[in-house]
Amino acid sequence: MKPIGDVMRNFPARANGSSERKSIPLARAEEVKCPICQDAGFLRADVPVGHPSFGRLFPCQCKIRERDERRAEELRRLSNLDTFLDHKFDDFDPTISGTEEAFEAALAFAQEPDHRWLFLSGPCGVGKTHLAVAIAKYAMEWHNMSVYFAVVPDLLDHLRSTFDPSSGSGYDERFNAIRNAPLLVLDDLGTENATPWAREKLYQIINHRYIEQMPTVITTNVDIRKIDDRIASRMLDHRLTLWIEIDAEDFRRPGEPRRIRRGRR
């Protein structure tokens, strides 16, 4: 690959309709941030005439890095994890009956999330969301991993509100960023009241991640039989997914023991 700046250095330019040719000025060496493309952002394939890539421009590593950083920041903003102030592993009490297995599985997943799925099911108020958020925060803090966290009904509402058939490029970019997030955390699957279009989009997200075996965490409080068969089949594939059913009491009910204990670890 040749920096596009090197190509343009020898490319003549006319000024003010004059026949005089002037070279396009380049940034001074001390101002250049990327030594590969000389800050042009693109490279030209160094191939002979007739090659399929002859004359094509390809994004430089710096351009790809900038794009990935923008996507990571956008996913972080959309996830809104800052609202979950006390949802870390240190804030969870696994000594409450019925929660220890889920806690250990969630922590193990957070420590080594590559190419695995974790599915947490159980009634409301048993700590599923807490553990899902804890995984997301751990991955961001300890693995510097880009994460997208979403409550499924909110995700589908967001997709519907941003979809515009007349200008789908922005929507497509957002949709692809979500389904390709290095770590995807979907909370409350099955509680959505979705249109056929929204259900299809949810299936596309899950099927894509299933095929690519991308790290995914899913929680639900509904009977598995109420979930789309296509999604359930992929989600419960034992070769990919660890399914933990949490058999515990709802900590939100009056008189129940709390599951949050700060500063435990």
N, C-alpha and C positions, 0 to 999 in steps of 0.2 A: 504493500500500500504506500502511496505517496501523499503527503499532506496536500490538501487543496491549495494551501498558500504557495507551495512550491510550483504547482501547476500555474497559478495565476500570476506568479512573478514574471513568467515569460509570455504572458498573454497581453497583447497590445490593447490599449484603450484610446478612443478618440475623445477629445475634450472640446466642447462648444462648437461642434461641427467642423473643427479644423482638421487638416490632414496630418497634423503633427501627432506623433505617437508618444504616449507617456506610459511608463510602467506604473502599476498600482503600488503605492507605498505599503510597506509591511510594518508591523509593530516592531519597535526596538527589542532586541534580545532580552533586555532586563525586564521588559513588560510582559513577556510571554509566560503564561501559566502552564500551558501544556506543551512539552517539548515534542510530543508525537505529531500533533496536527498544527502546531504553532497557533493555537487558539481558533483555528478555522471551524473546528467541530466535526469536520468530515475528512475522509481520506479517499483518494482515488486508487482503484485497484491497479497495481503495476503488472499488467498483463498485455500480451500482444494484440494487435488488431485482429478482430474476428472472434476473440474470446467472448463468451456470454457476459462477462463482467467488464468488458472494455468500455470505458467512459462512465461507468457507474460510480456513484458516491456512496460511501458507507460511513455510518456514524463512528466517530473516534471513541476510545475508551472513556475519555472525559465526558463526552456527551451521554454515553450510556449510564455512567455513574450519576450524572446530574439528573437524568430521567428517573433512575431508581430512587434517588433521594427524594425527589418530588413526590413520587408515588407513596413512599414510606410515610412521609409527612402527611399526605392526604388521608391515608388509611388511619394513621394515628388520630387525626382530627375527627374523622367520621366515627371512630370507635368510641370516643368520649370516655375513655377509661379513667380519666381524672375524677369522675364523679363517684367512683368506687374507692373511697378513701381507705376503708378497713378490709379490703378483699385481697389479702396476701396470705401465703402459707403460714406466716407467723401469727396471723390473727385467727386461725382456724383451730378448733379444739377437737382432735380426732379421738379423744377418749370417750366421747359420747357414744353410747351404744348404737351400732349400725353404720358409723361413718369412717371407721378406721381403714377399711379396705379401699374405699373411694379416695381417701386422703393419700394413702401410700401410692395408689395407681396414678393419681394426678401429679404427685411430686415426681415420680419416676418418669412420667411422660414429659414433664417440664424440663427435666434434666437431659433427656435424650428424645427429642421430638421427631427425629428424622423418619420419614416414610411410615408413619403409624397414625392410626386413628384411635381416639378415646371417646366412648359413648357412655354418658352418665344418665341414668334414668331413676325416677323415684318421685314421690309426691312433692307437693309444694313445701318449701321451708326446711329442706333437709341439707342445704348447702351446695347444691349443684352449681348455681351461678357463682357463688363464692369461689369454688374450686376452679371453675372455668376462667374467671377473671384472674385468679392467682397464677394460673398457667400462662396466660397472656402477658402478665406483668413480669413474670420470671423470664420468659423468652426474650422480652424486650430488654430487660436489665442485664441478664447474664449471657445471652447469646447474641445480643445486638440484632435481634430478628425483627423484621417488619411483620406486624400483626394486624389483622382486621377482626374486631369483635362486634357482633351484632345480635340483637334480639330478632328472631326470624320475622315476626309480623312487622317490625319496624323496617327491616331490610327490604321486604317486599313493597311496603309503602314507599320507601325511598326510590326503589327501582321504577315503580309506576309513575311517581311524580317527576322523575328526571327524564323519562323516555319521551322523545319527540321524533316521530317518524320523518319529519321534514329536515331535521338536522341531527342525525343519529351518531355522528362521529364522537361528540363529547360523551354521550351515553355509552357507546361501545367501549371507549377508553376506560370509563369508570367501571363498567361491568367486568371487563377483562382484568382490571387491577384487583377487583374483589375476588374473582374466582382463581386468580393466580397468586394471591397473597401467600407469602412463605408460610405463615400459620394462620389458619382460619378458625375462628371460634363462633359457633352458632348456638345461641341460647334459646330455649323454649321452642324447639321444633315441634310442630304438630298443633300449636295453639293458633296458627294463622287461619284467617278466613279469606282464602285467596281465590282470585279469579283463575280460570284456566291458563291465562297468559302468565300470571305470577307463579303458579305452580310449575309451569314449564321452565321458567327462568331458574327457579330453585333447583329443579332436577338437573338443569344444565350445569349449574355450579357444582353440585355434589357429584354428578357423573364425571365431570372433567377432573375433579380432584381424585376420584376413585381410580380413573384410568391412569393418571399421572402419579398416584400414590403420594399425594402431598399431605403434610401433617394437618390434621383436622380434629377439632374437638366439638362434640355435639351434645346438648343436653335436652331432655324432654321430661314432662310430667304427665304425658298422656299414654294410653294403651298403645303399644307398638302397632296393633292392628288398625289404628286410625291414621297411620302415616302412609303416604303414597307407597304402594308396593314396590315401585321401581327404586325409590329412595331407600326403603327399609331393606331390600335385598342387598344393596351395596353397603349400606351402613352396618349390617350385621354379618358381613363376610368375616368369618373367624380368622382367615389368613391375614387380614389387615387390621381388624378392629378388636380392641379390648372393651367388652361391655360389662359395666359395673352397675348393678341395681342397688340403690341405697335404701335400706329398710330401717328407717328412723322416724322419729316423731317431728312434727312441725314445731320449730323453735319459736315461731311467731305467736303461737297460742298462749294465752295467759297461764302462768304457772309452769310452763315448760322450761327445762334448763336451756340456757343460751349456749350457742355453739361458737361464739366468738370470744376469744380470750387473748387480749393484746400482750405482746412482748413474751410469748411463750418460748420462743426459740431465738 
